[in-house]
């Protein structure tokens, strides 16, 4: 298959298309409670959060969690999140932006570090799955970087040109993954990172998904 004619967006899910901040902070604090840590606010979370996730916990514990602690915290996080994500919805304007990008003859996909078997039915449940040529969640253990997952994702898309691909996400790791495969990145301030931490990455930073799509169109032109 030859290169696709149009630009391509690789969307992040959690904190980008899916506005799940309340579930994320609740699950994080539930995990912290397992180690006797005090709960943190969303502002503290956004200032301190980083990938790989054990490093985030190190910033709060003063040390890396042990393997046993990580297993307990990770399990608690995912149980709490699964219970509370049902109250979360898509980010404002997401459905219209997805439809508009596709209607212009351009392609898009999702790559998330959320569990693949959970991600696919969640995307389908919002009725937006038809907008994507591929939806990939994480397989294997949690806590790592997105970069190698991005290599596999772009390889599986078939014909998508990395030079005309833009990753839209809410975390510095989204930009790292994009650069790893020769793509561009736009970072959105509505999710897991503060604007200040995102601006350190050196890629465009925006406050809405509408701005993100406009910037992606410019970058992939």
Phi and psi in degrees as a GROMACS rama.xvg file:
@    title "Ramachandran Plot"
@    xaxis  label "Phi"
@    yaxis  label "Psi"
@TYPE xy
-78.4953  175.782  UNK-2
-65.0844  141.785  UNK-3
-69.1502  145.121  UNK-4
-69.1881  -34.3632  UNK-5
-97.5029  172.044  UNK-6
-71.1634  159.551  UNK-7
-131.196  138.085  UNK-8
-109.574  131.193  UNK-9
-101.674  112.291  UNK-10
-88.9199  138.751  UNK-11
-78.5676  160.948  UNK-12
-104.108  -71.7143  UNK-13
-64.7102  124.734  UNK-14
81.6389  -4.06303  UNK-15
-118.382  -83.8825  UNK-16
-71.5505  -34.5974  UNK-17
-104.074  116.144  UNK-18
-87.1849  84.9655  UNK-19
-115.849  27.5109  UNK-20
-56.0202  -41.6937  UNK-21
-63.5957  -41.9026  UNK-22
-67.8229  -37.6173  UNK-23
-64.5313  -48.3539  UNK-24
-68.9788  -35.9294  UNK-25
-64.3403  -42.8267  UNK-26
-67.3406  -38.1577  UNK-27
-61.716  -46.2697  UNK-28
-68.1543  -32.0999  UNK-29
-63.6179  -40.9833  UNK-30
-65.7902  -42.3114  UNK-31
-60.4592  -37.7885  UNK-32
-59.4552  -27.7635  UNK-33
-64.6941  -25.0527  UNK-34
-106.619  8.14011  UNK-35
78.0951  16.1084  UNK-36
-80.0134  148.674  UNK-37
-71.2622  147.883  UNK-38
-65.011  154.224  UNK-39
-116.979  161.991  UNK-40
-87.6281  167.831  UNK-41
-61.9199  -37.0948  UNK-42
-64.4466  -41.8758  UNK-43
-64.6752  -42.1706  UNK-44
-57.5679  -49.2031  UNK-45
-65.9398  -28.2358  UNK-46
-77.5708  -30.1549  UNK-47
-106.109  -20.221  UNK-48
-61.158  138.892  UNK-49
-154.392  166.001  UNK-50
-119.553  139.758  UNK-51
-68.8628  150.233  UNK-52
-58.9575  -36.9772  UNK-53
-55.6429  -29.988  UNK-54
-66.1022  -34.9973  UNK-55
-61.2768  -46.2948  UNK-56
-63.9632  -33.5221  UNK-57
-62.267  -36.8873  UNK-58
-62.6483  -27.4214  UNK-59
-95.9997  -33.9291  UNK-60
-83.3324  -25.1422  UNK-61
85.2299  2.63012  UNK-62
-160.889  161.099  UNK-63
-69.088  141.499  UNK-64
-65.2026  148.869  UNK-65
-68.1481  167.376  UNK-66
-58.6683  -40.5002  UNK-67
-67.2371  -41.9549  UNK-68
-64.0463  -43.0258  UNK-69
-60.8417  -43.0354  UNK-70
-60.9823  -43.7386  UNK-71
-66.489  -46.7895  UNK-72
-64.9805  -43.0968  UNK-73
-64.63  -42.5498  UNK-74
-64.0089  -42.0073  UNK-75
-63.3803  -45.2761  UNK-76
-55.0042  -50.8519  UNK-77
-70.2339  -33.3822  UNK-78
-65.5515  -47.06  UNK-79
-63.1689  -45.1132  UNK-80
-60.9429  -43.9091  UNK-81
-60.3387  -35.0689  UNK-82
-73.041  -33.277  UNK-83
-103.79  -10.5001  UNK-84
-66.2892  -20.8335  UNK-85
-63.6485  -21.1143  UNK-86
-88.516  3.07225  UNK-87
-103.465  155.97  UNK-88
-131.837  -176.58  UNK-89
-69.4614  152.552  UNK-90
-63.5482  144.29  UNK-91
-52.6451  129.101  UNK-92
84.2737  -4.15291  UNK-93
-60.9863  -46.2919  UNK-94
-60.22  -44.5159  UNK-95
-66.3547  -38.6082  UNK-96
-66.9173  -40.6897  UNK-97
-61.9865  -44.5639  UNK-98
-63.9952  -41.7832  UNK-99
-66.2062  -40.5954  UNK-100
-63.7477  -44.7244  UNK-101
-67.5928  -38.3064  UNK-102
-63.8737  -24.2196  UNK-103
-83.1538  5.57524  UNK-104
85.8669  14.9263  UNK-105
-105.091  157.772  UNK-106
-105.85  163.099  UNK-107
-155.93  157.38  UNK-108
-148.775  171.54  UNK-109
-121.028  132.527  UNK-110
-127.862  119.301  UNK-111
-129.291  153.028  UNK-112
-90.5874  7.81381  UNK-113
-78.7819  148.187  UNK-114
-52.4311  130.581  UNK-115
-57.8554  -45.1265  UNK-116
-67.4026  -20.8928  UNK-117
-89.1311  -36.2843  UNK-118
-65.7137  -48.5651  UNK-119
-58.4639  -50.5817  UNK-120
-66.9275  -27.5352  UNK-121
-67.4085  -46.1126  UNK-122
-61.3461  -44.1681  UNK-123
-62.1723  -37.05  UNK-124
-64.2815  -26.1538  UNK-125
-85.284  -2.86736  UNK-126
72.2535  24.8199  UNK-127
-114.28  3.14037  UNK-128
-61.8526  -28.5666  UNK-129
-67.2247  -15.9043  UNK-130
-76.7439  -13.6839  UNK-131
-113.008  139.51  UNK-132
-82.896  -14.6921  UNK-133
-162.039  142.836  UNK-134
-127.719  116.022  UNK-135
-122.171  126.844  UNK-136
-106.777  -178.308  UNK-137
-74.4518  136.955  UNK-138
-118.29  143.928  UNK-139
93.3424  -172.779  UNK-140
-66.6295  153.344  UNK-141
-87.4427  168.219  UNK-142
103.185  -5.52958  UNK-143
-95.3406  -170.563  UNK-144
-90.054  161.879  UNK-145
-86.9757  -10.6932  UNK-146
-58.0609  -51.0781  UNK-147
-69.7265  -31.6103  UNK-148
-62.751  -36.0553  UNK-149
-66.4515  -38.085  UNK-150
-57.6417  -48.4657  UNK-151
-67.2929  -38.455  UNK-152
-63.0535  -50.573  UNK-153
-65.1535  -36.703  UNK-154
-62.3206  -34.6008  UNK-155
-79.6446  -17.989  UNK-156
-69.0791  -35.2074  UNK-157
73.6713  102.137  UNK-158
88.5435  -2.99925  UNK-159
-81.308  128.674  UNK-160
-85.2071  117.599  UNK-161
-55.8394  -32.0437  UNK-162
-67.6696  -19.9289  UNK-163
-113.744  23.8073  UNK-164
-109.591  135.904  UNK-165
-124.928  127.21  UNK-166
-91.4336  126.249  UNK-167
-111.128  119.411  UNK-168
-150.996  -178.664  UNK-169
-115.133  8.09026  UNK-170
-132.866  150.326  UNK-171
-55.6697  -33.878  UNK-172
-63.314  -27.2757  UNK-173
-63.5972  -40.9944  UNK-174
-69.2972  -39.7102  UNK-175
-59.7647  -43.5665  UNK-176
-64.5388  -40.0089  UNK-177
-62.7486  -49.5443  UNK-178
-62.5542  -31.6211  UNK-179
-61.51  -29.4943  UNK-180
-109.283  7.96442  UNK-181
81.8757  18.8154  UNK-182
-98.2833  175.85  UNK-183
-103.223  171.53  UNK-184
-143.97  148.436  UNK-185
-129.926  131.493  UNK-186
-110.69  136.798  UNK-187
-107.633  132.379  UNK-188
-82.8547  0.131431  UNK-189
-85.6868  2.57526  UNK-190
-114.788  -120.085  UNK-191
-87.193  -15.106  UNK-192
-115.918  149.612  UNK-193
-75.1814  158.277  UNK-194
-57.5218  -42.6099  UNK-195
-58.8196  -43.6879  UNK-196
-70.6759  -34.7943  UNK-197
-68.528  -38.0099  UNK-198
-66.7781  -19.9843  UNK-199
-67.3236  -19.4179  UNK-200
-74.4813  -30.0764  UNK-201
91.2097  19.9005  UNK-202
-118.347  166.764  UNK-203
-58.3801  137.755  UNK-204
-122.304  130.224  UNK-205
-131.608  162.9  UNK-206
-104.517  -0.73156  UNK-207
-147.264  157.3  UNK-208
-67.9872  -30.5451  UNK-209
-60.2109  -44.4569  UNK-210
-64.3109  -36.7797  UNK-211
-62.9273  -43.3723  UNK-212
-67.5626  -40.7585  UNK-213
-62.0439  -40.2595  UNK-214
-68.5987  -38.7799  UNK-215
-62.0017  -40.6  UNK-216
-61.5531  -40.9811  UNK-217
-66.4505  -45.0946  UNK-218
-66.6564  -33.6925  UNK-219
-93.6828  2.84128  UNK-220
